[in-house]
Amino acid sequence: MTGETSKAQDIFQDTVREAAFLAAKGEPPADRHWFFREARWRCLEESKTDLQAEPLEMEEYEITPEASLQIEQLEPAQLAIWISSAPEPQRTALALFYLNEFDYGEILDLADLKLSELSRLLVMGRRQFQAWLNMMAPQISKI
């Protein structure tokens, strides 16, 4: 989320330090999602001082049956780069959704979103991703 390894490491260490401090006071984090929420908010705070990309309208296409074949042509890093370039809170929603480790309730809690917002962000993100796939792996989309 920070775009810089050193910043991410500092935020991770600060988050673990905060959890240890709370535990030492007899107030350990309430649930396992505390670490995700805390680290995410620290990243967002850190990124407020960085240069911000201007909002950009992206093309959207309906998901095609060939999408899985298009995705197979990508390097894993390409998908990660695409997700990391999405604006917040869409980036968080897409990352948590595609990690496939959290159910919708957990994603809502971690990203501090309402169900309608999460749904809108995922649908929009998947359609934008299909448009990007059509550019990156066009030969499959023309079948």
MDAnalysis code that builds the backbone (N, CA, C; Angstrom):
import MDAnalysis as mda
import numpy as np

u = mda.Universe.empty(429, n_residues=143, atom_resindex=np.repeat(np.arange(143), 3), trajectory=True)
u.add_TopologyAttr("name", ["N", "CA", "C"] * 143)
u.add_TopologyAttr("resid", np.arange(1, 144))
u.add_TopologyAttr("resname", ["MET", "THR", "GLY", "GLU", "THR", "SER", "LYS", "ALA", "GLN", "ASP", "ILE", "PHE", "GLN", "ASP", "THR", "VAL", "ARG", "GLU", "ALA", "ALA", "PHE", "LEU", "ALA", "ALA", "LYS", "GLY", "GLU", "PRO", "PRO", "ALA", "ASP", "ARG", "HIS", "TRP", "PHE", "PHE", "ARG", "GLU", "ALA", "ARG", "TRP", "ARG", "CYS", "LEU", "GLU", "GLU", "SER", "LYS", "THR", "ASP", "LEU", "GLN", "ALA", "GLU", "PRO", "LEU", "GLU", "MET", "GLU", "GLU", "TYR", "GLU", "ILE", "THR", "PRO", "GLU", "ALA", "SER", "LEU", "GLN", "ILE", "GLU", "GLN", "LEU", "GLU", "PRO", "ALA", "GLN", "LEU", "ALA", "ILE", "TRP", "ILE", "SER", "SER", "ALA", "PRO", "GLU", "PRO", "GLN", "ARG", "THR", "ALA", "LEU", "ALA", "LEU", "PHE", "TYR", "LEU", "ASN", "GLU", "PHE", "ASP", "TYR", "GLY", "GLU", "ILE", "LEU", "ASP", "LEU", "ALA", "ASP", "LEU", "LYS", "LEU", "SER", "GLU", "LEU", "SER", "ARG", "LEU", "LEU", "VAL", "MET", "GLY", "ARG", "ARG", "GLN", "PHE", "GLN", "ALA", "TRP", "LEU", "ASN", "MET", "MET", "ALA", "PRO", "GLN", "ILE", "SER", "LYS", "ILE"])
u.atoms.positions = np.array([
    [0.803, -1.204, 0.000],
    [0.000, 0.000, 0.000],
    [0.842, 1.262, 0.000],
    [2.038, 1.166, 0.511],
    [2.872, 2.364, 0.593],
    [3.689, 2.589, -0.659],
    [3.933, 1.526, -1.394],
    [4.766, 1.634, -2.584],
    [6.252, 1.595, -2.283],
    [6.611, 1.530, -1.005],
    [8.017, 1.484, -0.612],
    [8.206, 0.435, 0.469],
    [9.138, -0.455, 0.243],
    [9.391, -1.539, 1.184],
    [9.763, -1.016, 2.558],
    [10.618, -0.007, 2.607],
    [11.075, 0.496, 3.914],
    [9.919, 1.102, 4.711],
    [9.029, 1.828, 4.035],
    [7.863, 2.386, 4.727],
    [6.957, 1.270, 5.229],
    [6.747, 0.257, 4.397],
    [5.891, -0.864, 4.790],
    [6.479, -1.587, 6.000],
    [7.794, -1.777, 6.001],
    [8.442, -2.439, 7.140],
    [8.301, -1.603, 8.409],
    [8.475, -0.297, 8.286],
    [8.317, 0.584, 9.455],
    [6.889, 0.517, 9.994],
    [5.926, 0.535, 9.106],
    [4.526, 0.474, 9.530],
    [4.227, -0.867, 10.196],
    [4.751, -1.951, 9.616],
    [4.562, -3.271, 10.219],
    [5.153, -3.294, 11.629],
    [6.376, -2.806, 11.773],
    [7.025, -2.798, 13.085],
    [6.261, -1.927, 14.081],
    [5.774, -0.772, 13.635],
    [4.990, 0.097, 14.513],
    [3.699, -0.581, 14.950],
    [3.088, -1.328, 14.045],
    [1.847, -2.023, 14.357],
    [2.095, -3.132, 15.380],
    [3.145, -3.909, 15.183],
    [3.485, -4.964, 16.142],
    [3.850, -4.352, 17.491],
    [4.584, -3.251, 17.469],
    [4.963, -2.566, 18.706],
    [3.715, -2.089, 19.463],
    [2.757, -1.549, 18.746],
    [1.511, -1.094, 19.368],
    [0.748, -2.268, 19.984],
    [0.697, -3.398, 19.280],
    [0.016, -4.585, 19.806],
    [0.713, -5.068, 21.087],
    [2.034, -5.066, 21.087],
    [2.783, -5.483, 22.279],
    [2.536, -4.522, 23.435],
    [2.491, -3.243, 23.139],
    [2.221, -2.235, 24.167],
    [0.840, -2.458, 24.774],
    [-0.157, -2.684, 23.925],
    [-1.516, -2.928, 24.414],
    [-1.573, -4.203, 25.253],
    [-0.912, -5.248, 24.782],
    [-0.898, -6.513, 25.514],
    [-0.220, -6.347, 26.881],
    [0.856, -5.559, 26.942],
    [1.557, -5.324, 28.204],
    [0.676, -4.576, 29.202],
    [-0.227, -3.749, 28.691],
    [-1.159, -3.021, 29.550],
    [-2.378, -3.878, 29.915],
    [-2.410, -5.119, 29.418],
    [-3.553, -5.989, 29.693],
    [-4.743, -5.725, 28.786],
    [-4.501, -5.047, 27.666],
    [-5.555, -4.725, 26.704],
    [-5.156, -5.226, 25.318],
    [-5.022, -6.535, 25.137],
    [-4.583, -7.034, 23.822],
    [-5.600, -6.682, 22.733],
    [-5.160, -6.652, 21.469],
    [-6.095, -6.375, 20.373],
    [-7.321, -7.289, 20.470],
    [-8.471, -6.725, 20.178],
    [-9.750, -7.411, 20.380],
    [-9.941, -8.637, 19.495],
    [-9.410, -8.595, 18.274],
    [-9.605, -9.731, 17.364],
    [-8.442, -9.807, 16.380],
    [-8.437, -10.876, 15.597],
    [-7.319, -11.093, 14.674],
    [-7.288, -10.066, 13.547],
    [-8.376, -9.389, 13.302],
    [-8.418, -8.381, 12.246],
    [-7.824, -7.051, 12.684],
    [-7.581, -6.896, 13.976],
    [-7.023, -5.652, 14.473],
    [-5.741, -5.312, 13.735],
    [-4.852, -6.290, 13.512],
    [-3.581, -6.036, 12.843],
    [-3.786, -5.504, 11.423],
    [-4.725, -6.096, 10.676],
    [-5.003, -5.638, 9.318],
    [-5.540, -4.212, 9.322],
    [-6.530, -3.965, 10.189],
    [-7.111, -2.613, 10.247],
    [-6.069, -1.581, 10.649],
    [-5.315, -1.888, 11.693],
    [-4.319, -0.943, 12.201],
    [-3.248, -0.648, 11.147],
    [-2.723, -1.700, 10.520],
    [-1.690, -1.501, 9.497],
    [-2.251, -0.732, 8.309],
    [-3.482, -1.053, 7.908],
    [-4.100, -0.349, 6.768],
    [-4.241, 1.135, 7.075],
    [-4.748, 1.481, 8.259],
    [-4.927, 2.894, 8.596],
    [-3.585, 3.605, 8.701],
    [-2.579, 2.929, 9.201],
    [-1.249, 3.540, 9.259],
    [-0.714, 3.792, 7.846],
    [-0.938, 2.854, 6.946],
    [-0.515, 3.034, 5.547],
    [-1.256, 4.205, 4.904],
    [-2.548, 4.286, 5.150],
    [-3.332, 5.381, 4.577],
    [-2.859, 6.729, 5.109],
    [-2.573, 6.784, 6.408],
    [-2.062, 8.025, 6.998],
    [-0.717, 8.402, 6.383],
    [0.143, 7.415, 6.227],
    [1.461, 7.659, 5.643],
    [1.357, 8.153, 4.209],
    [0.430, 7.576, 3.449],
    [0.325, 7.924, 2.032],
    [-0.340, 9.278, 1.803],
    [-0.982, 9.848, 2.820],
    [-1.600, 11.171, 2.664],
    [-0.569, 12.232, 2.332],
    [0.662, 12.046, 2.791],
    [1.702, 13.042, 2.554],
    [2.421, 12.824, 1.227],
    [2.179, 11.689, 0.584],
    [2.823, 11.395, -0.697],
    [2.060, 12.047, -1.846],
    [2.692, 12.067, -3.013],
    [2.006, 12.533, -4.206],
    [0.803, 11.638, -4.466],
    [-0.299, 12.233, -4.835],
    [-1.518, 11.485, -5.102],
    [-1.835, 11.539, -6.587],
    [-2.187, 10.401, -7.134],
    [-2.579, 10.362, -8.543],
    [-3.920, 11.073, -8.709],
    [-4.067, 11.716, -9.863],
    [-5.348, 12.345, -10.145],
    [-6.373, 11.272, -10.455],
    [-7.641, 11.512, -10.071],
    [-8.673, 10.523, -10.394],
    [-8.725, 10.312, -11.904],
    [-8.898, 9.084, -12.304],
    [-8.864, 8.724, -13.708],
    [-10.073, 7.873, -14.033],
    [-10.761, 8.240, -15.087],
    [-11.871, 7.423, -15.556],
    [-11.298, 6.275, -16.361],
    [-11.644, 5.066, -15.983],
    [-11.151, 3.898, -16.694],
    [-12.295, 3.248, -17.450],
    [-11.943, 2.672, -18.601],
    [-12.939, 1.937, -19.350],
    [-13.381, 0.733, -18.539],
    [-14.608, 0.317, -18.776],
    [-15.138, -0.867, -18.118],
    [-15.783, -1.762, -19.161],
    [-15.549, -3.060, -19.037],
    [-16.166, -4.063, -19.907],
    [-16.758, -5.157, -19.045],
    [-17.832, -5.735, -19.516],
    [-18.412, -6.873, -18.817],
    [-17.386, -8.008, -18.799],
    [-17.398, -8.790, -17.743],
    [-16.490, -9.924, -17.618],
    [-16.820, -10.931, -18.715],
    [-15.793, -11.383, -19.418],
    [-16.002, -12.323, -20.521],
    [-15.681, -13.747, -20.083],
    [-16.235, -14.718, -20.787],
    [-15.899, -16.115, -20.474],
    [-14.413, -16.410, -20.689],
    [-13.738, -15.608, -21.520],
    [-12.326, -15.822, -21.806],
    [-11.401, -15.202, -20.758],
    [-11.958, -14.532, -19.764],
    [-11.138, -13.814, -18.777],
    [-10.129, -14.730, -18.100],
    [-10.533, -15.934, -17.744],
    [-9.580, -16.823, -17.056],
    [-8.406, -17.180, -17.973],
    [-8.656, -17.330, -19.271],
    [-7.561, -17.600, -20.216],
    [-6.647, -16.387, -20.340],
    [-7.241, -15.196, -20.316],
    [-6.438, -13.979, -20.373],
    [-5.560, -13.857, -19.123],
    [-6.128, -14.163, -17.973],
    [-5.391, -14.053, -16.715],
    [-4.212, -15.023, -16.708],
    [-4.402, -16.203, -17.291],
    [-3.316, -17.191, -17.337],
    [-2.094, -16.671, -18.092],
    [-2.280, -15.710, -18.988],
    [-1.161, -15.150, -19.749],
    [-0.351, -14.142, -18.940],
    [-0.888, -13.684, -17.826],
    [-0.237, -12.657, -17.024],
    [0.780, -13.257, -16.061],
    [1.769, -12.461, -15.749],
    [2.680, -12.779, -14.661],
    [1.961, -12.386, -13.369],
    [2.168, -13.110, -12.274],
    [1.497, -12.749, -11.015],
    [1.761, -11.298, -10.602],
    [2.954, -10.812, -10.883],
    [3.281, -9.435, -10.512],
    [2.418, -8.425, -11.256],
    [1.993, -8.756, -12.473],
    [1.148, -7.828, -13.227],
    [-0.190, -7.617, -12.534],
    [-0.778, -8.686, -12.023],
    [-2.042, -8.568, -11.292],
    [-1.835, -7.757, -10.023],
    [-0.754, -8.020, -9.311],
    [-0.472, -7.282, -8.083],
    [-0.275, -5.793, -8.366],
    [0.425, -5.474, -9.438],
    [0.639, -4.071, -9.804],
    [-0.670, -3.405, -10.153],
    [-1.522, -4.132, -10.889],
    [-2.819, -3.545, -11.274],
    [-3.641, -3.240, -10.026],
    [-3.731, -4.185, -9.111],
    [-4.517, -3.959, -7.888],
    [-3.908, -2.836, -7.069],
    [-2.596, -2.807, -6.948],
    [-1.958, -1.782, -6.120],
    [-2.121, -0.379, -6.692],
    [-2.420, -0.274, -7.965],
    [-2.604, 1.056, -8.557],
    [-4.034, 1.571, -8.426],
    [-4.939, 0.744, -7.938],
    [-6.323, 1.184, -7.756],
    [-6.386, 2.198, -6.615],
    [-7.338, 3.114, -6.688],
    [-7.475, 4.088, -5.598],
    [-8.082, 3.433, -4.354],
    [-7.847, 4.019, -3.215],
    [-8.484, 3.558, -1.981],
    [-9.933, 4.029, -1.996],
    [-10.875, 3.303, -1.502],
    [-10.801, 2.018, -0.815],
    [-10.914, 0.815, -1.761],
    [-10.976, 1.096, -3.075],
    [-11.089, -0.003, -4.034],
    [-9.892, -0.940, -3.959],
    [-8.701, -0.400, -3.781],
    [-7.493, -1.221, -3.689],
    [-7.621, -2.232, -2.554],
    [-8.047, -1.756, -1.391],
    [-8.201, -2.652, -0.238],
    [-9.266, -3.703, -0.514],
    [-10.391, -3.285, -1.068],
    [-11.477, -4.224, -1.352],
    [-11.020, -5.309, -2.320],
    [-10.358, -4.914, -3.402],
    [-9.888, -5.895, -4.388],
    [-8.818, -6.816, -3.802],
    [-7.880, -6.250, -3.070],
    [-6.810, -7.065, -2.499],
    [-7.372, -8.097, -1.530],
    [-8.247, -7.675, -0.639],
    [-8.818, -8.610, 0.326],
    [-9.696, -9.654, -0.358],
    [-10.445, -9.228, -1.376],
    [-11.311, -10.157, -2.103],
    [-10.475, -11.214, -2.824],
    [-9.431, -10.783, -3.522],
    [-8.627, -11.722, -4.312],
    [-7.623, -12.516, -3.483],
    [-7.370, -12.110, -2.241],
    [-6.565, -12.948, -1.363],
    [-7.303, -14.247, -1.050],
    [-8.625, -14.179, -1.134],
    [-9.480, -15.346, -0.912],
    [-9.282, -15.930, 0.492],
    [-8.987, -15.065, 1.453],
    [-8.796, -15.480, 2.838],
    [-9.899, -14.969, 3.751],
    [-10.703, -14.051, 3.251],
    [-11.697, -13.393, 4.085],
    [-13.082, -13.543, 3.484],
    [-14.092, -13.684, 4.343],
    [-15.463, -13.677, 3.835],
    [-15.915, -12.214, 3.715],
    [-17.106, -12.014, 3.164],
    [-17.562, -10.644, 2.913],
    [-17.684, -9.838, 4.203],
    [-18.158, -10.464, 5.257],
    [-18.281, -9.753, 6.531],
    [-16.936, -9.267, 7.037],
    [-15.918, -10.098, 6.901],
    [-14.581, -9.709, 7.328],
    [-14.026, -8.593, 6.458],
    [-14.267, -8.667, 5.156],
    [-13.807, -7.600, 4.256],
    [-14.487, -6.287, 4.617],
    [-15.784, -6.335, 4.886],
    [-16.512, -5.121, 5.275],
    [-15.904, -4.512, 6.536],
    [-15.593, -5.375, 7.494],
    [-15.014, -4.916, 8.750],
    [-13.615, -4.338, 8.552],
    [-12.775, -5.057, 7.828],
    [-11.396, -4.621, 7.625],
    [-11.303, -3.327, 6.823],
    [-12.130, -3.215, 5.803],
    [-12.063, -2.044, 4.920],
    [-12.972, -0.912, 5.384],
    [-13.740, -1.169, 6.439],
    [-14.665, -0.161, 6.974],
    [-15.625, 0.328, 5.883],
    [-16.269, -0.657, 5.226],
    [-17.195, -0.359, 4.134],
    [-18.574, -0.906, 4.440],
    [-19.564, -0.366, 3.759],
    [-20.915, -0.925, 3.776],
    [-21.001, -1.934, 2.636],
    [-21.953, -2.863, 2.731],
    [-22.089, -3.902, 1.720],
    [-22.298, -3.309, 0.330],
    [-23.125, -2.275, 0.221],
    [-23.371, -1.666, -1.094],
    [-22.093, -1.049, -1.668],
    [-21.265, -0.445, -0.813],
    [-19.996, 0.137, -1.270],
    [-19.049, -0.951, -1.750],
    [-18.934, -2.024, -0.969],
    [-18.056, -3.122, -1.344],
    [-18.490, -3.718, -2.670],
    [-19.774, -3.943, -2.817],
    [-20.290, -4.511, -4.057],
    [-19.967, -3.616, -5.247],
    [-20.198, -2.318, -5.098],
    [-19.929, -1.362, -6.177],
    [-18.443, -1.345, -6.536],
    [-17.578, -1.338, -5.521],
    [-16.132, -1.302, -5.765],
    [-15.647, -2.564, -6.462],
    [-16.170, -3.721, -6.060],
    [-15.755, -4.977, -6.680],
    [-16.259, -5.082, -8.115],
    [-17.509, -4.721, -8.348],
    [-18.054, -4.789, -9.708],
    [-17.297, -3.836, -10.620],
    [-17.104, -2.619, -10.171],
    [-16.381, -1.631, -10.977],
    [-14.944, -2.092, -11.216],
    [-14.290, -2.597, -10.175],
    [-12.914, -3.064, -10.313],
    [-12.789, -4.235, -11.271],
    [-13.717, -5.173, -11.200],
    [-13.658, -6.333, -12.094],
    [-13.894, -5.910, -13.550],
    [-14.794, -4.952, -13.773],
    [-15.041, -4.467, -15.139],
    [-13.847, -3.691, -15.670],
    [-13.213, -2.903, -14.814],
    [-12.016, -2.178, -15.225],
    [-10.873, -3.154, -15.490],
    [-10.795, -4.192, -14.667],
    [-9.774, -5.209, -14.868],
    [-9.987, -5.915, -16.197],
    [-11.242, -6.174, -16.576],
    [-11.522, -6.810, -17.868],
    [-11.058, -5.905, -19.009],
    [-11.284, -4.609, -18.898],
    [-10.810, -3.678, -19.925],
    [-9.291, -3.721, -20.020],
    [-8.625, -3.766, -18.887],
    [-7.166, -3.838, -18.860],
    [-6.694, -5.159, -19.445],
    [-7.371, -6.257, -19.096],
    [-7.031, -7.560, -19.663],
    [-7.142, -7.544, -21.183],
    [-8.159, -6.892, -21.698],
    [-8.351, -6.828, -23.147],
    [-7.187, -6.127, -23.833],
    [-6.549, -5.185, -23.124],
    [-5.371, -4.512, -23.669],
    [-4.118, -5.378, -23.525],
    [-3.979, -6.042, -22.370],
    [-2.764, -6.802, -22.052],
    [-2.726, -8.166, -22.746],
    [-3.865, -8.788, -22.937],
    [-3.946, -10.122, -23.539],
    [-5.038, -10.123, -24.584],
    [-4.892, -9.284, -25.625],
    [-5.984, -9.085, -26.578],
    [-6.298, -10.293, -27.451],
    [-5.321, -11.132, -27.773],
    [-5.595, -12.237, -28.691],
    [-6.665, -13.186, -28.149],
    [-6.728, -13.397, -26.870],
    [-7.751, -14.279, -26.284],
    [-9.110, -13.595, -26.322],
    [-9.151, -12.278, -26.074],
    [-10.442, -11.591, -26.019],
    [-11.104, -11.502, -27.380],
    [-10.375, -11.745, -28.468],
    [-10.948, -11.655, -29.815],
    [-11.528, -12.992, -30.294],
    [-11.365, -14.064, -29.495],
    [-11.844, -15.387, -29.897],
    [-13.354, -15.384, -29.964],
])
